[in-house]
Amino acid sequence: MTPPTHPLVRWFLRPQPPAGEWRLRGVGSRARGRAKRAVLAGVAVVAVLVLGMNVVLDTARPEWHDPEIWHRIKQLRGETAATGSHARPLVVALGSSRSQMGFNPARMGFDDDPAGPRIYNLSQAGCGPVHEVVNLKRLLDAGATPDYLLVEILPPVLAGNGPVEKVFAPEKLGAADLPRVLPYCEHPRDLLAAWLAARVNPWYSLRISLMSHWGAGSTMPWQWRTDFLWKQMKEHGWMPYFFTEIPPGQRKEGIDKASGQYVPYFADFRIAPLPDRAYRDLLALCRARGIPVAFYVMPESPTFRGWYPPAARERIRSYYRELGVPVFDASDWIGDETMFADGHHLMRHGATAFSERFGRECVGPWIRNGGR
């Protein structure tokens, strides 16, 4: 007998699945739908967390990505608001860890003078000329425009020519910092790619800083913690050296380390284009804003000063004259090696000796002369 060929007939005569299979197929389809929706919801939550954290980092909590500078900027604004001292001229110092440890505004003799300047130490460890330009622009954008600006020069670094992308930690940069830093880079795409990689998952790239800010610092090894950057910071931004005294052997180790870091700069010493460009840009910005500028050099121990060849020292002094603004060279102010931790970072008693003299002999007369 010939089987029926009409499509409807074949459909009605098709083999039937075992009892209950229709129900299982329906259940499987619904389960897959729920799983898909769960995955999409998870992706959406992650996207919101990442996007939200990036927005917070660039608006309300910039100190989460760069604690050293942004905690200082917030402290400066808080000190101004608390004391109502807007009428007193604000002097901000930009510098490296040398200034961070050795430049103590509270010992410069102006705090008790109602008409005297307010001094603030906006220094950062590892800060070079380009960092100083970036930090000045951060300060200006935060609305804390100084009336006078002091800028530390670390003389050996005048011979350093980058590349900038190797000395900036990308996770510490905000979105607004990119146009400030990238023009100085040899390979700006490398830094941009590294920054984007850090911002794709800021919860991971900034995990140490976030945990430290959220009270979990005590759960981490002390070598990882960063909460000391703001918890040990004193008034006016000063961060004293960790110990009041150190053994001679430890000082010797520090001097040896500093020698390995800085002596190579003096081989065929010359002023490199990058730091010169950064300082010229900084001076141009300050001229445009009407901010008087002076450069200064922190004290160096007799051992450290002995590493400068005569030709390098003369070229450095010539460069100071070329800058066209005051340069306060305090490099030879302290001849006692024990006032330094490693030949160029001042101990607390060294910071007191330098700061009192610097306020009396340099900052005070400079301000009274209108920053000239």
N, C-alpha and C positions, 0 to 999 in steps of 0.2 A: 504494500500500500504506500502510495506517495505521501510523504510528510507534508503538512501544510507549509506554504511558503509566504503567506501574507505576514508582514512585520508584526501586526497586532497579535496575530495568532501565535507567532513564535515568542512574543513577549509574555503572553499568558501561559505558554507551555514551558517557559524557561525553568531550569532546576531551581528549587527553593532552598535557601540556607537553612541549616538546622534551627530549631526553635531557640529563641533568645539571642541569635546573632545580630538581629536588627538592633536590639537594645544595646548590645556591646559596641556596635559601630557608632551609635549615637553618643554613648558615654565617652568613647575614645575621641571623637571629634570635639566634644565639649571640653575634655581635659586638655587637648592640644590648644584650644582657644584660650583657656585660662592660663596655660603656661606661656603662651605668646604675650598675653596682656601683662603677665607678671614680669617677663623680661623687659618689655617696653617701659613698664613703670619703673623698674630698677634703673634702666638707662636714663630715664628722665630725672630720677632722684639724684643720680651721680652728676648729671649735667648741671642741675640746679645747685648742688653743693660746690662744684668746681667754679661755676660762673659766680655764684654768690661770694665765695671766698676771694676770688679775684677782684670783685667790686669792693669788698671790705678792705683788702690790702691797699687799694689805690685811693681810698677815701677816708674811712673812719679809723683804720688801724694800720697806718704805714709802718709803725714801730714793729709790727710782726714780721716784716720782711727785712728791715734794717734797724735793729734796736739801737745801735750806738748813736746814730744821728737823730732819729726821730724821737727818742726819749728825751734827748737834749732840747730839741726844738719845742717839744711840749712843755718841758720844765721851764724853758725860757719864757714862753708865753704865760705859764702859770705864775712865775715869779713876778712878771710885769703886772698881771691882773691883781695879784695878792697885795702888792706894795703900792699900787697906784702910782708907779714911778715913770709914767709916760713922759713927764716933763724933763727927766734926766737923760742926757745923751747916752745912747746904747753903743757900746764898743764890743764887737764880736771878734773872737780870734778863731781862725781856721787853721788846723794843724794836724800833725800825726800823733802817734803814741808818745813821742817826746813831749809835745805840748799837753797831751791828755794827762800825763803823770806829773809834769813839771810846772805847769802854768796854773797857779792857784789864784783866781781873782779875789778871793776873800782876804788874801794877804797883801794886796796891792795898795791898801790904804784909802779906798774910796767908799766903802760900805757905809761909814758913819757920816759921810759928807752929803747933806741933802741936796747940794747943788753939783756934786761931783758925778762923774760918769758911772754907769753900770757896766761892769765887765762880764762877758760871758765866754766860756771856753767851749767852742763847738768843734772839738777835735775828734779824730777817728783813727784807730789803729790801722797802719798800712796806708795812710792817706798820702797821696802824691799830688802833683800839680793838677792833673785832670780831676781827681777826686775833689780837690778844693773848689774848682769851678762848679762841679756838679752840686756840691753841698751849699755853695753860695746861692745857686739858683733854687735849690729846695727851700732854703731859708726865705728868699724873696717871695717865692710862690706861696709860702705859708703866711705871708703878711707880716713877718717880723723883720722889716728892713732896718739894718743898723745905721746909725749916724756916722760911725767910723768903723773901718775894717782893718784888722791885723791879720796878716797871712804869713804863716811859717814857711821858710825855705829850709829844706834839708840839703845842704850843699852837695854831697856826693850824688844825689839823685838828679841834679842838673845835667849829668852826663847820661842819664837813662833815656832810652828812646823807644820804650814799649816792648812789644805791642800792647796796646791798652786792653785788648780783649782778653789778655792773659792775667791781668791784675784786677779785674772786676769780677766779683762773684755774681753770676747772672741772677740768682734767686734773690739777691739783695736789691735789685733794681726795680723801681716802679715803672708803670707804663709811661709816665711823664719823663722818666730819666732817659729813655731810649734816644730821643732826639738830642739830648745833652751829651751822650756818650758816643754814639755811633759815628759822628763826624770825625772823631779822633782815632778811630780804629783803622788798622791796615786791612782787615777782613771783616767788615761790619756784619756780613751775613752769618759768620760763625757765632758772634755774640748774640745776634738776633735769634738764631736757631736754638742756642743754649737757653736763652730766656724763655722762648716759647715752650721748650721741653719742660722747663721748671714750672711754668704756669699751666701746663696741661694737667698737672696733678700737684697743686700747691700744698695739699694736705700731706703729701710725702716729702716734697723738696724742702718744706719749711717745718717739718715735724718737730725738730729739736726746739726751734724758737716757739712754736705754738705750745708745746708741752711746758716749756719754761714759763710762758706767759699765763698759762692756765693752772699753775700751781702744782704741776707734776715734775718740776725740776728735781726734787729730792728723790725721785724714783730712778734717776739716771746716774751713771757714773759721773764723778765730778769733772772729768775731762770733757764730757759732752755738754755740760750745762752752760747756758748763756745768761741766766738770770742775774749773775753778778754784774753784767754790763749796766744794769740800771739800779740794782739793789745796793751796790757799793758806790754808786755815783754820789758825790757830795753836791752842795749848793753851787750854783753857777757853772755846773758841768764838769767840775774837777774830778778826776779819778786817780787817787793816790796810788803809788806803788804798793803792791800787796803786803810787803813786810817792812817793818821799821828798820831791821838790820838783817844782813845776810853774811854767811861765812866767807872768808877770803877765797876759798876754793870755788865757791859758787860764782863769785864775782869774776874770777879768772876764766871760768867756763863761759860766762856771758861775754867777756871781752873777746875771747877767741872766736865765738860765734859771730860777733859784730865784725871782727876783722875779715872773716870769710865772706860776709855779706857786702861790706862796703869797700874794702881795699881794691877789688877789681875795677871799681868805677874810676880809679885814679890812673889806670894804665892809659897813656895817651889822652889825658883828660881834655875834653872840649864840651862846650854847651850844646846839648842835643836839640834838634828842632822841636821835638814834641813838648818838653817842659817849657821852652821859651814861648811857643805858640799858646800854650795854656795860660801862662802868666800874662801875655799880651792880651788875650781874650778877656781875662779877668779884669785887667786894668781898664779895658775899653768899656766893659759892662758897668764898672763902678763910675767911670766918668759920665756915662750916659745917665746914670741914676743920681749923680751928684754925691757919691759916697767917697770921702777921703780914704786913701789906702796907705798903709805902711807895711813893709815886710820886716820879719824878724828872724833871727837864728838862735835856737836854743843852745844852752851851754853844752860843751863837750869836754871830756876829761883830758888831761895832758897826754895820756896814751893815745886816745882817739885823734887828737889834733896832730900828733906826731906822724900819722899816716898820710897827711897831705904833702905831696911834693910841692916845692916852692912855686913851680910853674902853674900848678893847679890852683894854688891859693891866690896867686896874682890874677889868674883868669876869672876866678870867682869874684874877687873884689872889683874887677873891671866890669863884670856883669851887673853887680849891684848898682854901679854908677849909671849904667845904660838904662836901667829900669825907670829912672826919672822920678822916683818917689823915695821917701825916707826908708832906710834899711837899718834896723837896730841889730847890730851883730854882737850878741852876748856869748859867742862861742868860747871866749877865753875868760869868762867871768869867774869860774870856779876851778881852782887848782887842786882840790882835794879829791883823790880818786874814790874815797869812801862815801862821798856824797852821790855817787853814781852806782847803779846796779850792774852796769855792763859797759861803762864808758860813755854812754849817751842818753840813758834813761835815768832821770834824777830820782833819788830816794826822797822820802818825805821832808827830811831836814834840808836837803838840797833844793827842793821845790820852794820851801819857805825862803831860803836865802835868795834865790833867783827872783821870786815873785815880788818880794819887798823892794828889791833894788830896781826891778823892771818898772814897777809902778811909779817909783819915785823919780828915776832918771830918764825914763823913756815915755811912758804913757801919759803921765801928768803934763810934762812940758809940751808934748805933741798936741794934746787936746787943747791946752791953753793957747797954743799957737794956731788953732783952727785946723789942725790936721795937715800942717805944712812942714 
